Amino acid sequence: METFVAVFPHVVMLQPISIMLGSAEPIAFDRGALLVRLAEPQVTARLTLGRPGCCDWAAMMREPPRRWTPDLPRGKAPLTDLFPRDEFYLNSAVR
């Protein structure tokens, strides 16, 4: 997370599932529109491929998103891993 917010001036993190969106420009985020999309059967079916057993994606979006903007102070991001993809796939059922 520290590295991600150090790279992108505008960040939105969806909680509690920790999906991060980053951009050089402000991010327009419509929580209501996202909840409508999460209720669509096609979207739910696709998301369930990556997380079997989860069936209520909208319930996972109860918390408001966390936001970072360029004016928000941030610390210097430590370089902790040069190969994050390797570790992601090591502990993930999705391959």
DAURBEL-V195272 format. One line per field, one symbol per residue. burial: 1 if it has 9 or more other C-alpha atoms within 8 Angstrom, else 0. Layout:
burial->???
//
This chain:
burial->01101101111111100000011000100000001001100011000100000000110110000001100000000000000000001000000
//
